[in-house]
Structures are given as structure tokens and as C-alpha cells.
Amino acid sequence: MLRKLCKYEFRSISRTLIPIYIAVIAVSIIAAISIAMNIDYANINYNGDSVQWAIEMNLQYKLQQMFTVVMSLAYFAVMVALFVLTVVVILQRFYKGLLCDEGYLMFTLPVKPWQLITSKGITAFVMSILSGIVSCISIFIMLLGSTKYPLQMLAEFFSFRNWSIIFTQLNNAVPMWGLYVLEFIILVIVSSLAALYQIYASMAIGHLAKKNRILMSVVAYIAISMILSFIGGFLGVSGIFLMEKVTYASAMELGEMFLQSLIIFSIIASIIQLAAFFVITERILSKKLNLE
């Protein structure tokens, strides 16, 4: 049943986000082509050609510059729209789907509240990742347009030889880099889910109020953030104090120990936060839900 819920959520969100994905890629391609043409115009050598031809080329260059500026602004606008729309749709799907009138239908389904919450979280996380991938692709397209030899840059980027050199240098400089990358990926995933479910928990807590539920959700989010910041600061200072007590290690070893400890601690803390926010949200929707 969880798979069916996720499928329904993906269909609902995709109707809104896929068009903006297409718009971002399309605008980035047009903007990249415009930038490349602008570079070509700038590299034209007149070589004593007629004055009329020089004037015409200068006019075309000015028009091309204007078009490049317009497309650059359009690219910036669609990128902002991409991130704003992603956040708005994700929050709207949870709030309207579970805490508003649509919740009457959702909670009549033969599923548990935790399944509804999990489906919302999985869908929101995947679509956030997809939005990030689309933005990275568009940035890469813009970089191709800004270079004088885009095909050469593309070939260099996908060159197996170049990547093997990079990995060899990484192995020599940081032998444990693979473990660090894996831990960082896990940290990003867990911390992102924790941040998402913090928002869900805040909306669920705010929903307990009889009036001004959105405002109370914001207040709950700020209060939770302040508590987490205080706890994180206290534990961070305690960790630094304990690391200073380690006198047998060199400065490099001490730095590696601190980095490794910080990553592991952050992963554990994020897992605890994720579990706590999930339980808070599930308990409120199971025991205290009020859709009036």
C-alpha cells in the first residue's frame, strides 16, 4: 500500500514540477547558445572591412548582448521559480493532503497514518533531489555555453583518463576519501529527511491550535530550531573540549579524528531527530487530528 501511496504522490507533484524542469532546461540551453554566440561576435576581427559592414556587425553585437542579458535574467527567474515551487508544492502536499479537507479522504483509506507520512516524506525527498539534479544540469549547460570550446570541455569532463588521475591524486592525498564521501552522502540524506520531518512535525504541532494554525506552525518550527541549536552548540563545545584533552595525536591525526567524529556524530544526531519528528507527527495525526 505504501508503494501505491508514493505512486499517487509522485503523479500529483509531477504535474506541477515537471513543466518547470522542462522550462529550466530549455531556458538554460537557449541562454547557453546566446552566450556562445556573444563570444563569437566578440572575437570577430574586422581586418579593415567596409565601414558599413563594421556598423552592421556592431549593431548585431549590441542586439546579441541585449538578448543574452534577457536570457540570463530569464534563467535566473526560472531557477528561483524551481526552488520556490519545489518547496511550496512539498509543503502544500502535506498540509492540504493531511491537515485540511483532503485529509478526510486520505484518512478513510485502509492505511496507517505512518504510511501516509512516509509516502509524503519519500516523495518530497526524491523530488527535492530531482530538482537539485535538474539545476546542476542547467548550470553545466550554462558553463558549456560560456566556454570557447564547449565540445572540448565536454570531452574533457567525460574523459576516463582525467577522472583516473583525479582519483589517483585523491588516494595519495586522502586514502580514506571514499569512506568520507560515503559518510557525507549518508549525512546529506539523513539530515535532509530530518529537516523535512521537522517541518512536518511543526505543522502537526501548529495544527493542535484552534486558531492561527499556520502562524503556530511557524512558531513551533522556530522553537524547535532554537532548542536544536542550543543542544548542538552545547555538544559542539563539549566535543572540542574533549578533543583538546587528546595529547598523543599529531595535529593532522587530531584533525582527522575531529572530522570523523563530527560526521559520525552528525549522522547519529540526524537519525535521532528524524525518528523524534516522525514519531511526533505520527502520534499527533493518529491521536490528536482535528480537521475542523
Buried (B, 14 or more C-beta within 10 A) or exposed (E): EBEEBBEBBBEBBBEBBEEBBEBBBEBBBBBBBBBBBBBEBEEEEEEEEEEEEEEEBEEEBEEBBEBBEEBBEBBEEBBEEBBEBBBEBBBEBBBEBBBEEBBEEBBEEEBEBBBBBBBBBBBBBBBBEBBEEBBEBBEBBBBBBBBEEBEEBBEEEEEEEEEEEEEEEBEEEEEEEEEBEEBEEBBEBBBBBBBBBBBBBBBBBBBBBEEEBEEBBBBBBEEBEEEBEEEEEEEEEEBEEEBEEEEEEEEEEBEBEBEBEBBEBBBEBBBEBBEBBBEBBBBBBEEEBEEE
